[in-house]
Amino acid sequence: MGHGRRKKRTHAVPTQEELEKVPRSLVVKSGIVGQAVSELVSDVRRVMEPNTASRLRERKSNKIRDYVAVSSQLGLSHMLLFSQTATGTNLRIGRFPRGPTLYFRVNKYSLANDCLSLQKTPHTSAAEYNSSPLIILNNFAGESRGNEFKLMTAMLQNMFPSINPSSMRLSEARRVVLFNYNEETGMVDFRHYTIVVKPVGVTKGVKRVIMSKNMPSLAQFDDISDYVLREAFASESDVEDGPENSVTLAQDYVGRNNTKDQQRAIRLMELGPRMELRLLKIEGGLCEGEVIHHSYVHKTKEEVEQTEKMRQANLSRLAQRRQQQQENVDRKKREKKESMSKSKNKEDGDMEDESGTDQDIENSHSDSEKAAKPEKVRLAADDFGADNYDDDLIGKDSQESDSAMVVDSDAEENAVETARQPKRAKTMKKKKR
């Protein structure tokens, strides 16, 4: 009976401090863009995995302030914003929440599908995106570079998590992101590769036997040597597999037979996308603020100071408007509260008046009932055969009751007579006709 697989390795759980230090990016698009730019945004999100929102669905109505509002809750550090205008495609790379912001013009770009379609045997795997890529900055250092290059270098470096060679595992290094500055054109080339490890000092046929999981078909060969020696000539990739391009694996790596202390050659296979970027300007804030560097507009010191004064005046004017609006909102709230309290007090007063009138009516009814009660008692006592009663009172009461009855009978006769008069008039008209 077989036994289940036993777990022999342990995974170190990162601490909260380490998680907070990991940069997290947000790749979005702004405004109306075409389908190609939308696919480019999806490809760049794949590059920034796993520390990005891969399945984010932004709305057309979303603004930069909306992303800033949720950046602290989601732990976001950088934003990559793609937009499209009549002149071309633009890319803004900013840092939450106060900047700076790098403005790039995307002169050329190729999607990931286009890069993979050019390869004879494209290498793709979902497991490669479980770890962050390594970043390589080529031709960015130099004393002749200005401060804008230092700022751009720091921004690009901080977009990806830093590594510690002494503590990191070799199997986590699966991808590479390359930023190369071309001095002749002044462009920044963006490339995305995956790392492939291959055996050294053998032909392609032997490599296929060693690296493939399944044994290749030898039905068309009489001997295995025919399969191995059919590509005895050196190809372009075999020439590169010299001792200067081989390394000794310090740890076990991903792939078959890639164990520790083995000689292997390192290859980079492109995953895409490609981009050719040109730096336009740098702003001190997040998509706003003082222009630190501009590639086309150059101002004197006096013009820069005048521009800064105008910007500060606009900011102070906006602050005053916000304060005035807030005061108006507070004033309206107070007035509404006072009007509600006044209406409530008025309703309470009306209710008290109504309760007082109701009480007076009830008191008058009770007094009339009390006044009529003794007469009813006397008459009722006479009906029940009471002996000791004043004859004068009884006689007086009987006389009053008889007079009241006479008056009531006369009133009834008058009412009947008035009711009959219209009927008599109608009958007289009918007779005349």
C-alpha positions, 0 to 999 in steps of 0.5 A, spaced: 500 500 500 502 506 497 503 512 502 502 519 501 507 524 499 510 527 505 512 535 505 519 535 507 520 543 505 517 549 509 515 555 506 517 562 511 511 566 512 513 573 510 512 578 516 508 584 516 514 589 515 516 585 509 509 585 506 509 593 507 516 594 504 514 590 497 512 595 492 505 594 489 503 597 482 496 599 479 496 599 471 490 603 468 488 606 462 485 613 462 480 616 457 478 613 451 483 608 448 483 603 442 483 595 443 491 595 442 492 600 448 487 596 452 491 589 450 498 593 452 495 595 459 493 587 460 500 585 458 504 590 462 499 588 468 502 581 467 509 583 467 508 587 474 505 580 477 504 578 482 504 585 486 499 588 482 491 588 481 491 583 475 483 583 474 482 590 475 476 593 471 476 601 471 471 605 469 471 611 464 469 615 470 474 614 474 479 619 476 486 620 479 483 622 485 479 616 486 486 611 485 489 616 490 483 615 495 484 607 495 492 607 495 493 607 502 488 602 504 490 597 498 498 599 500 499 601 493 506 605 491 506 606 484 501 607 478 502 606 471 497 610 467 496 609 459 492 614 455 492 616 448 491 622 444 491 625 437 499 625 437 500 618 440 500 613 446 503 616 453 505 613 459 505 616 466 509 613 472 507 616 478 508 614 486 503 615 491 501 619 494 505 625 492 509 624 486 513 625 483 511 623 476 515 621 469 511 622 463 513 618 457 511 618 450 510 611 447 514 611 440 513 604 438 510 598 442 509 590 440 504 586 444 506 579 448 502 575 442 506 578 437 513 577 440 511 570 442 508 569 434 515 570 432 519 565 436 519 558 433 518 554 440 515 560 445 516 558 452 510 560 456 508 558 463 503 560 468 508 558 474 513 564 472 508 569 474 508 567 481 514 571 483 516 578 481 521 579 476 528 581 476 530 588 474 536 590 470 538 597 468 543 598 463 547 604 461 543 609 466 549 610 470 554 616 468 557 622 471 555 626 465 547 624 466 543 629 469 539 629 475 533 627 471 536 620 470 538 619 477 530 620 479 528 616 473 533 610 475 530 611 482 523 611 480 524 604 476 528 601 481 523 602 486 517 599 482 520 592 483 521 589 490 529 588 492 532 582 493 537 579 497 542 574 494 544 571 500 537 569 502 533 568 496 532 562 493 534 561 486 528 558 483 524 564 485 528 568 479 524 566 473 523 573 469 527 579 467 525 586 466 530 590 462 530 597 461 536 600 456 537 607 455 540 608 448 544 614 447 544 615 440 536 615 440 535 618 447 530 612 448 529 607 453 527 600 451 523 596 455 524 588 454 521 582 458 524 575 458 523 569 462 530 565 464 531 558 461 536 553 463 539 548 458 545 543 459 552 545 456 557 542 451 552 537 448 548 537 441 541 539 440 539 532 440 542 530 446 539 536 449 532 534 447 533 527 450 536 530 457 531 536 457 524 532 455 520 529 459 518 524 454 523 520 450 523 522 443 520 517 437 526 513 434 522 509 429 525 513 423 532 511 425 536 505 425 540 507 431 540 512 437 547 515 434 543 517 428 538 521 432 544 524 436 549 525 430 544 528 425 545 535 428 553 534 429 554 541 426 554 547 431 548 551 431 548 559 433 545 557 440 550 551 441 556 556 439 554 560 445 554 555 450 561 556 451 565 555 458 564 563 459 557 563 458 556 557 463 554 557 470 554 552 476 548 552 479 548 554 487 541 551 488 536 546 485 533 550 479 526 549 476 526 543 470 529 536 469 536 535 472 537 542 474 540 540 480 545 543 485 553 543 482 551 542 475 554 546 469 548 549 465 547 555 460 542 561 462 538 563 456 533 569 456 527 568 451 522 574 450 515 574 453 513 581 451 511 586 450 516 591 447 516 598 448 520 604 446 519 610 451 522 617 450 522 621 457 518 628 456 518 631 463 518 630 470 513 633 475 514 634 483 507 631 484 502 626 482 500 628 475 501 635 478 506 640 481 512 643 479 515 641 473 522 639 475 525 637 468 522 638 461 525 635 454 523 640 450 521 647 454 527 650 457 526 656 461 530 661 465 531 662 472 526 668 472 521 664 468 521 658 473 520 663 479 514 666 475 511 660 474 512 657 481 508 664 483 503 663 479 502 656 481 502 658 488 497 663 487 492 658 484 493 653 489 491 659 495 485 661 491 483 654 490 484 653 498 480 659 499 474 656 495 474 650 498 474 653 505 468 658 503 464 652 500 465 648 507 463 654 510 457 655 506 455 647 507 456 648 515 451 654 515 446 651 511 446 645 516 445 649 522 439 653 518 436 646 517 437 644 524 434 650 527 428 650 522 427 643 524 427 645 531 422 651 530 417 646 527 418 641 532 417 646 538 411 649 534 408 642 533 408 641 540 405 647 542 399 646 537 398 639 541 398 642 548 392 647 545 388 641 543 389 637 549 387 643 553 381 644 549 379 637 549 380 637 557 375 643 557 370 639 553 370 633 557 369 638 564 363 641 561 360 634 559 361 632 566 358 638 569 352 637 565 351 630 567 352 632 574 347 637 573 342 632 570 343 626 575 339 629 581 332 630 576 333 623 574 334 620 581 328 623 583 324 621 577 327 614 578 325 614 585 318 615 584 318 609 579 321 605 584 315 606 590 319 611 594 315 614 600 318 620 603 318 625 597 316 632 597 310 633 593 311 640 591 317 638 587 314 632 584 308 636 582 313 642 579 317 637 575 310 633 572 308 640 570 315 642 567 315 635 563 308 636 561 309 643 558 315 640 555 311 635 551 306 640 549 312 644 546 315 638 543 308 636 539 307 643 537 314 643 533 313 637 530 306 639 527 310 645 524 315 641 521 310 636 518 306 642 515 313 645 512 315 638 509 308 638 506 307 645 503 312 643 497 308 637 495 302 641 495 304 646 490 307 640 485 300 637 486 296 644 484 301 645 478 299 638 475 292 640 476 292 646 473 295 643 467 
